[in-house]
Amino acid sequence: MRVPLFLLFFLVGICLAGCATSQGGGARSGPGNSNAELTKVATRNSVPVVHVFVALCDNVNQGIVPVSASLGNGDNPATNLYWGAAFGIKTFFKKNKDWELVGEFPNPQPAIMERLVFKHKTSDVFLVADAYRGKEIRQTTVDFLEAAAGKPGEEISIKRPTGPASVNLAGSAEVVAYIGHDGLMDFTLPATQKKRDDRKRQAIILACASKQYFSSALKNTGASPLLWTTNLMAPEAYVLSAALDGWIKQETDEQIRLRAAKAYHSYQNCGLKSAMNLFATGW
C-alpha cells in the first residue's frame, strides 16, 4: 500500500525536525571548570542509573525544519515533540508497562524545565530524564559530554519498594543518553570534555548522523557508544526504550542495536534493513 503524499511529507518533516541547520546556542558557551573542578571524580551509585539529556525541539532557536507550533515550542515541555508528545520521553515512559514514574522535579536548574525519575518495574534500575529548554541545546550537549567523561552530578532522593534512597547523576550513571537535534552539525564546542576516571560508561546518542558528528568528542570522554546513528532520524522514545530493554537484560551491543532497529521499523515502517543501516554500535 502506497503512503499518501501528504503523510509522507509529514513523516519527513518529523524526521528532519532534529536535523536542519540550527542557529541555537546556550547560555553557557563551555564547561568553564577550574582545574580543581576537573579533578573531581563521580560517586559510584549503589544501583544502576541511566541519565537522559533531552534538548526540547525548538522551531525558533534551533532553525530546524518546522513542526507544528506546539510540538516545536522549546519552552513548553508538555506538548514538545521530544517530551510531552505521544512518542516523547515523558509520555512514552509514563505509559510504558515496564517503567514506573517515581519522581518529578520542576525546574531543577535554570536550563532544565523538568526532571523525571523512572524505576524499572522488574529490576533495580533508575532512569533520570532532563528536559532542557530548546534554546539551551548547546548546554545540553556540553552537559551530556561532561557526564560521559565522568563529571560529578547532583544527588537526588528517589522512592523504591525497599525504601527511599539517593542516587547521583551525570558521571555517576552507567549509561548517559542524548536525545534531540544534532547541534554539532551547526556549532563546535570551545572545550573538549576529557575522561576523569577509568569507569566504563556507555552512551546512547539519538540525533541525526550522531556517529559522524559526535565521534571525536565522545572518544575524548572515554565512554563507549552503545547506540548511535548514521543518517537522518526521528529521535523518539521507543528507540531508547528498546535499547534499554536489551541493556537491562545484559544483551550484546549488536542485540541491542537490533532491538533499536526493530522498534524504529515498527513505528516508522521504514524496513528493517534500512533501520539496521541507520543504527550503529561501537566505533
SEKOL-517871 format. One record per residue (C-alpha): residue number from 1; residue in one letter; y, z, x. Coordinates in steps of 0.5 Angstrom, whole numbers, plus 500, padded with zeros to 3 digits. Layout:
! residues N
[NUM; "A"; [Y; Z; X]]
...
This chain:
! residues 283
[1; "M"; [500; 500; 500]]
[2; "R"; [507; 498; 503]]
[3; "V"; [512; 503; 504]]
[4; "P"; [518; 501; 499]]
[5; "L"; [524; 499; 504]]
[6; "F"; [529; 505; 502]]
[7; "L"; [524; 510; 503]]
[8; "L"; [522; 507; 510]]
[9; "F"; [530; 507; 512]]
[10; "F"; [530; 515; 509]]
[11; "L"; [524; 517; 514]]
[12; "V"; [527; 513; 520]]
[13; "G"; [534; 517; 518]]
[14; "I"; [530; 523; 518]]
[15; "C"; [526; 522; 525]]
[16; "L"; [533; 520; 528]]
[17; "A"; [536; 526; 526]]
[18; "G"; [535; 529; 532]]
[19; "C"; [535; 523; 537]]
[20; "A"; [542; 520; 537]]
[21; "T"; [548; 520; 541]]
[22; "S"; [551; 527; 541]]
[23; "Q"; [558; 530; 542]]
[24; "G"; [555; 537; 541]]
[25; "G"; [556; 543; 546]]
[26; "G"; [556; 550; 546]]
[27; "A"; [561; 556; 547]]
[28; "R"; [558; 557; 554]]
[29; "S"; [557; 552; 559]]
[30; "G"; [552; 555; 563]]
[31; "P"; [548; 562; 564]]
[32; "G"; [553; 565; 568]]
[33; "N"; [549; 570; 571]]
[34; "S"; [551; 574; 577]]
[35; "N"; [546; 575; 583]]
[36; "A"; [544; 582; 580]]
[37; "E"; [542; 579; 573]]
[38; "L"; [538; 573; 577]]
[39; "T"; [533; 578; 580]]
[40; "K"; [531; 582; 573]]
[41; "V"; [524; 581; 571]]
[42; "A"; [522; 580; 564]]
[43; "T"; [518; 586; 561]]
[44; "R"; [511; 585; 559]]
[45; "N"; [509; 586; 552]]
[46; "S"; [503; 589; 549]]
[47; "V"; [502; 584; 544]]
[48; "P"; [503; 576; 545]]
[49; "V"; [509; 573; 543]]
[50; "V"; [512; 566; 541]]
[51; "H"; [519; 565; 542]]
[52; "V"; [522; 559; 538]]
[53; "F"; [529; 557; 539]]
[54; "V"; [532; 552; 534]]
[55; "A"; [538; 548; 534]]
[56; "L"; [540; 547; 527]]
[57; "C"; [541; 540; 525]]
[58; "D"; [549; 538; 525]]
[59; "N"; [552; 532; 523]]
[60; "V"; [559; 534; 525]]
[61; "N"; [557; 537; 532]]
[62; "Q"; [551; 533; 534]]
[63; "G"; [553; 526; 533]]
[64; "I"; [546; 525; 530]]
[65; "V"; [544; 519; 525]]
[66; "P"; [547; 523; 519]]
[67; "V"; [542; 526; 514]]
[68; "S"; [545; 529; 507]]
[69; "A"; [551; 534; 508]]
[70; "S"; [546; 540; 506]]
[71; "L"; [541; 538; 511]]
[72; "G"; [546; 537; 516]]
[73; "N"; [550; 543; 516]]
[74; "G"; [549; 546; 522]]
[75; "D"; [553; 553; 519]]
[76; "N"; [548; 553; 513]]
[77; "P"; [541; 555; 515]]
[78; "A"; [539; 556; 508]]
[79; "T"; [539; 548; 507]]
[80; "N"; [538; 546; 514]]
[81; "L"; [533; 541; 516]]
[82; "Y"; [530; 545; 521]]
[83; "W"; [530; 552; 518]]
[84; "G"; [531; 552; 510]]
[85; "A"; [529; 545; 508]]
[86; "A"; [522; 544; 506]]
[87; "F"; [519; 543; 513]]
[88; "G"; [524; 547; 517]]
[89; "I"; [521; 553; 520]]
[90; "K"; [524; 559; 515]]
[91; "T"; [521; 555; 509]]
[92; "F"; [515; 553; 512]]
[93; "F"; [512; 559; 516]]
[94; "K"; [514; 563; 510]]
[95; "K"; [509; 559; 505]]
[96; "N"; [504; 559; 511]]
[97; "K"; [498; 563; 509]]
[98; "D"; [496; 565; 516]]
[99; "W"; [503; 568; 517]]
[100; "E"; [507; 574; 514]]
[101; "L"; [514; 575; 515]]
[102; "V"; [515; 582; 517]]
[103; "G"; [523; 582; 520]]
[104; "E"; [529; 579; 518]]
[105; "F"; [536; 580; 522]]
[106; "P"; [542; 576; 520]]
[107; "N"; [547; 574; 526]]
[108; "P"; [543; 578; 532]]
[109; "Q"; [548; 574; 537]]
[110; "P"; [555; 570; 536]]
[111; "A"; [551; 563; 537]]
[112; "I"; [545; 565; 533]]
[113; "M"; [546; 566; 525]]
[114; "E"; [539; 568; 523]]
[115; "R"; [533; 571; 527]]
[116; "L"; [526; 572; 523]]
[117; "V"; [519; 575; 526]]
[118; "F"; [513; 573; 523]]
[119; "K"; [506; 576; 524]]
[120; "H"; [499; 572; 524]]
[121; "K"; [495; 575; 519]]
[122; "T"; [488; 575; 523]]
[123; "S"; [491; 576; 530]]
[124; "D"; [496; 581; 533]]
[125; "V"; [501; 575; 535]]
[126; "F"; [508; 575; 533]]
[127; "L"; [513; 569; 532]]
[128; "V"; [520; 570; 533]]
[129; "A"; [525; 564; 531]]
[130; "D"; [532; 564; 532]]
[131; "A"; [537; 559; 528]]
[132; "Y"; [543; 557; 533]]
[133; "R"; [549; 554; 530]]
[134; "G"; [549; 547; 530]]
[135; "K"; [555; 546; 535]]
[136; "E"; [551; 551; 540]]
[137; "I"; [546; 546; 542]]
[138; "R"; [548; 547; 549]]
[139; "Q"; [547; 554; 549]]
[140; "T"; [540; 554; 545]]
[141; "T"; [538; 549; 551]]
[142; "V"; [540; 554; 556]]
[143; "D"; [537; 560; 553]]
[144; "F"; [530; 556; 552]]
[145; "L"; [530; 554; 559]]
[146; "E"; [532; 561; 561]]
[147; "A"; [527; 564; 557]]
[148; "A"; [522; 559; 560]]
[149; "A"; [524; 561; 567]]
[150; "G"; [523; 569; 565]]
[151; "K"; [530; 571; 564]]
[152; "P"; [529; 578; 560]]
[153; "G"; [531; 578; 553]]
[154; "E"; [532; 583; 547]]
[155; "E"; [528; 589; 545]]
[156; "I"; [527; 589; 537]]
[157; "S"; [523; 593; 533]]
[158; "I"; [517; 590; 528]]
[159; "K"; [512; 592; 523]]
[160; "R"; [505; 591; 523]]
[161; "P"; [499; 594; 519]]
[162; "T"; [498; 599; 525]]
[163; "G"; [505; 602; 525]]
[164; "P"; [512; 600; 528]]
[165; "A"; [512; 597; 535]]
[166; "S"; [517; 594; 539]]
[167; "V"; [517; 587; 543]]
[168; "N"; [521; 584; 548]]
[169; "L"; [524; 577; 547]]
[170; "A"; [525; 571; 552]]
[171; "G"; [522; 571; 558]]
[172; "S"; [517; 576; 555]]
[173; "A"; [514; 571; 551]]
[174; "E"; [508; 568; 552]]
[175; "V"; [510; 561; 549]]
[176; "V"; [517; 559; 548]]
[177; "A"; [519; 553; 544]]
[178; "Y"; [525; 549; 543]]
[179; "I"; [526; 545; 536]]
[180; "G"; [532; 540; 534]]
[181; "H"; [536; 534; 537]]
[182; "D"; [534; 533; 545]]
[183; "G"; [541; 535; 547]]
[184; "L"; [539; 533; 554]]
[185; "M"; [540; 526; 552]]
[186; "D"; [547; 527; 552]]
[187; "F"; [549; 532; 557]]
[188; "T"; [547; 535; 563]]
[189; "L"; [547; 543; 565]]
[190; "P"; [551; 546; 570]]
[191; "A"; [546; 550; 573]]
[192; "T"; [538; 550; 574]]
[193; "Q"; [534; 555; 571]]
[194; "K"; [529; 557; 576]]
[195; "K"; [523; 562; 575]]
[196; "R"; [524; 569; 576]]
[197; "D"; [516; 571; 577]]
[198; "D"; [509; 568; 577]]
[199; "R"; [507; 569; 570]]
[200; "K"; [504; 563; 567]]
[201; "R"; [509; 562; 561]]
[202; "Q"; [507; 556; 556]]
[203; "A"; [513; 551; 553]]
[204; "I"; [513; 547; 547]]
[205; "I"; [519; 542; 546]]
[206; "L"; [519; 539; 539]]
[207; "A"; [525; 534; 540]]
[208; "C"; [525; 526; 541]]
[209; "A"; [523; 524; 548]]
[210; "S"; [522; 531; 551]]
[211; "K"; [518; 529; 556]]
[212; "Q"; [522; 525; 559]]
[213; "Y"; [529; 529; 559]]
[214; "F"; [526; 536; 560]]
[215; "S"; [521; 535; 566]]
[216; "S"; [526; 536; 571]]
[217; "A"; [529; 542; 568]]
[218; "L"; [522; 545; 565]]
[219; "K"; [519; 544; 572]]
[220; "N"; [524; 549; 575]]
[221; "T"; [523; 554; 571]]
[222; "G"; [515; 555; 573]]
[223; "A"; [513; 554; 565]]
[224; "S"; [508; 549; 564]]
[225; "P"; [508; 544; 558]]
[226; "L"; [503; 546; 553]]
[227; "L"; [506; 540; 548]]
[228; "W"; [512; 535; 548]]
[229; "T"; [514; 528; 546]]
[230; "T"; [514; 521; 549]]
[231; "N"; [519; 518; 544]]
[232; "L"; [523; 519; 537]]
[233; "M"; [520; 524; 532]]
[234; "A"; [522; 529; 527]]
[235; "P"; [521; 536; 530]]
[236; "E"; [519; 539; 524]]
[237; "A"; [515; 546; 523]]
[238; "Y"; [508; 543; 521]]
[239; "V"; [507; 541; 528]]
[240; "L"; [509; 548; 531]]
[241; "S"; [504; 551; 526]]
[242; "A"; [498; 546; 528]]
[243; "A"; [500; 547; 535]]
[244; "L"; [500; 555; 535]]
[245; "D"; [493; 555; 531]]
[246; "G"; [490; 552; 537]]
[247; "W"; [493; 556; 542]]
[248; "I"; [491; 563; 538]]
[249; "K"; [484; 560; 538]]
[250; "Q"; [485; 559; 545]]
[251; "E"; [483; 552; 545]]
[252; "T"; [484; 547; 551]]
[253; "D"; [491; 544; 551]]
[254; "E"; [488; 537; 549]]
[255; "Q"; [485; 540; 543]]
[256; "I"; [492; 543; 541]]
[257; "R"; [495; 536; 542]]
[258; "L"; [490; 533; 538]]
[259; "R"; [492; 538; 532]]
[260; "A"; [499; 537; 533]]
[261; "A"; [498; 529; 532]]
[262; "K"; [493; 530; 526]]
[263; "A"; [499; 534; 523]]
[264; "Y"; [504; 529; 525]]
[265; "H"; [500; 524; 522]]
[266; "S"; [498; 528; 516]]
[267; "Y"; [506; 529; 514]]
[268; "Q"; [509; 522; 517]]
[269; "N"; [503; 517; 515]]
[270; "C"; [504; 514; 522]]
[271; "G"; [497; 513; 524]]
[272; "L"; [493; 518; 528]]
[273; "K"; [493; 513; 535]]
[274; "S"; [501; 513; 534]]
[275; "A"; [501; 520; 533]]
[276; "M"; [497; 522; 539]]
[277; "N"; [501; 517; 543]]
[278; "L"; [507; 521; 541]]
[279; "F"; [505; 528; 544]]
[280; "A"; [503; 530; 551]]
[281; "T"; [501; 536; 554]]
[282; "G"; [501; 538; 562]]
[283; "W"; [505; 534; 567]]
